Amino acid sequence: MTALTTLLGRRREPGRPFVTYYDLGSGERVELSAVTTANWVAKTCGLLVDDLDVEPGTRVRLGLPTHWERVVWALACWQVGAVVVDTDAAIGVTGPELDADEDVRVALSLRPLGLPFESAPEGFLDFNSVVAGHPDVFVALDEPGEDDLALGLGGLVISHAALVAGAGADRARRLLVDADLAAECAAVVAAAAGEGSLVLVTGGTAADVARVAAQEHAEPVRP
């Protein structure tokens, strides 16, 4: 199975939480079911293909911090056959710091509830102002194959098949704190394959994180 969002669609209880996000600095908490995650992914796929002309092999740099929208972007890239990279990208995706110099630049406000920027950032496509106009369902005309690249991070190059095989399947509810992109990608795939779920946390103290872990009945992600 190489189109990873298909795994979400096969979950026995798609209405249950898949990604729960905490920003302990601001107090924000967002919870997405597998269905809601898949809808966001489909809309993002539509934007990538229809608005940004992404095709299999397009390199996309995800310069985003730990966030539920980073999960959406990774899954969308894989479904359309784009490669998630950290260098030499055709498309740069950034948060509100607007740190991108690629030819095509996309910015996310990372405001609560996926709100757009209050003022459109010059030179960037404001993702959250345009993504809602795309359909909740996406059908790829050219699905990625098992040997197509999924990741190119830190010199690590991984195909779709290798990513799925390496991540395995995890039924647990896992906690990740300010995780790097590679670790988060592996955890997303494992949770999707095993009908598990993720709790993503950023900010706060160790005591705050421990409180969230207990409240969410989440175990630290396996190394």
N, C-alpha and C positions, 0 to 999 in steps of 0.2 A: 504494500500500500504506500504509494508515494505522494498522493494528494492528502496532506495531513488533516485538512479540515473535514475530509470524508470520515475520518475516525471519530470526530465529534458528532457527526450525524448518525453514527451507529451506536451511540451510547444508549444503554437501556433506560436511563433516567435523564434525558437531556435537559430537563428543567432544573436539575440540581446544580449547585455552584461549581464552576470550573476554575475561575480566577477571582480571587478576592485581593484587593489592593488597599494598603494602608499607607498614608503619608502621616507619620506620627508627629511631624513638625506642624502641620496645618490642621490635623484632626480629620482629614478626609478619609472616607472609607467607601469603596466601590466594589460591588459584587456582580459578576457576570456569570450567567448560566452558560452551558455549552451552546444552547440555542442562540442566546444573545451574542456570544462570542462569534459564532458562525455568521450571524447577520452582519456584524461589524467587519468581519473578514471579507465577506462577499462584496460589501460596499467598497472596501479598500481595493479589492481586486478590480472592480469596475473602474475605479479612478486610475489605477496603475495602467490598465490596458487602454481605456478609452481616452483618458486625458493626457497620460504621460507616454503612451506608445511603448510600454514595456513589453518585451517579448522574451522567450526563453534565453537564458544566458545573460540578461541585463544585470549589471552589478549595482546593488543598492546598499549604501552605507547607512546603517541605523545608528545615528549619533544621539540616541535617547537614553535617559537614565532608567532605572527600574520603574516600570509603570505598566498598567494594564494595556495601554495603547502600543507599547513596544511588543507585547505578545501578539496583538492583532496584526501589526506590521510584519512580523516574522512569518506568521502563518500565511498571510496574503502573498508575500513574496514567493514562498515555496509553492503555493497553489498555481501561480502564473508562470512559474519556472525561473523567476529571478533568483539571483544569488545574494545572500546576505554577507556583506564584506566590511572590512574596516579600512581599505585603501583602494585607490584606482577605481572609483565608482563613477557611473554615469549619472546617478541620482543621489543626492545627499539629503538625509532626513534629520532634522534637528528639533530640539525643544525651543523654549522661548528665548534662549540665549542667542539664537540665530547664528550658530557656528557651523557654516557650511560654505564651501567654495566650488562645489561641483557645478557643471553647466546647468543642471536642473536641480532646483532647491525647494524642498518642502518643509514647512515649519508647523509644529504642533504647539498649541498654547499650553497644553497639560493642565488646563483649568478644570475644575470639577465638572462632571457630567459631560465631558467632551466638548465644552464650549469653545467657540473660535476666539481669536484675538479681539480685543476691544477695538484696536485699529489695525488694519491689514498691514503686515510687515512688507516693506518695499523690497522687491527682488525675490520674494518667496511666494509659493503657493500656500495659502492658509488652508491646510488640510481639513480642519473641522468646519470651515465655512462652506465647503463644496462636497464633502463625502456623503452627506445625508441625501443628496439628490440621486445617488446611485441605487440600483435595486438591491433587495435583501438576498437575492439568489444570483450566483455567478456560475456559469457553465464554461469551462475552459475549452477553447477550440484546439489547443495544442498542449495537452497535459505533460508535465515533466516525466521523464523516464527514471528508472532506478539508478542509472549511472550519471544522470545530470547532477551538476553541483548544487548543493544547498547552502553550504557555508564556506567562507574563506576568511577566517579570523586568526590573527596572530600567527600567520604562516601555516595554520591548520586548514587543510582543504578536505571537505567531506561531501560525499554524494548523498542523494536522498536515501538510498538503500542503506548506506553505512550509518547515517544519522539515526534512522529507525532502529537498526540492529544494535547500535551502540547504546542508545538510550534505554532500550528495553521497554517494559510495561510496568507501571507502578499504580497500584490501587489506593495508595495512602494519600492522605492530605498533607502536603509538604510545605514547609516554610522556607522562604529564601529572603535573605536580608541584603539589600544593596548588591545583588548578584551581578557578576559580569555577564555579558551577552551570551557567551558560549555556554556557560553553566545554565543560564535561564532557558536557552533554546533546548538543551538536552532535557531539562525538567519538563518543559511544555510538551515535548514529544512523548516522553514517558507517561505523563499524566493523560494525554489524549489516547495513547494506545492502551493504557490499563484502566481507564475509567476512574483515574484519580483526580485530584484537584490541587491547586496551588494557592498559597497565601504569600503575596509579595509585600515586603515591608521596606520602607525607606525612612530614615530619620529616627529620632528618639534615642533613648538610653537602653542599656541592656535590660533594665527592669521593665521598660515599656515593651520591648520585644518579647520578653518572657510572658508578660501579661497577655499579649496578643496570641502567642502560641497556645497558652492555656485556654483562652476564650474560644479560639478557633479549633481546638483539638488537633493542632498541626505539629508534625514532627520535622525537625531540620532535614533538608534535602540530603540525600546520601552523597558522599564525595565521589 
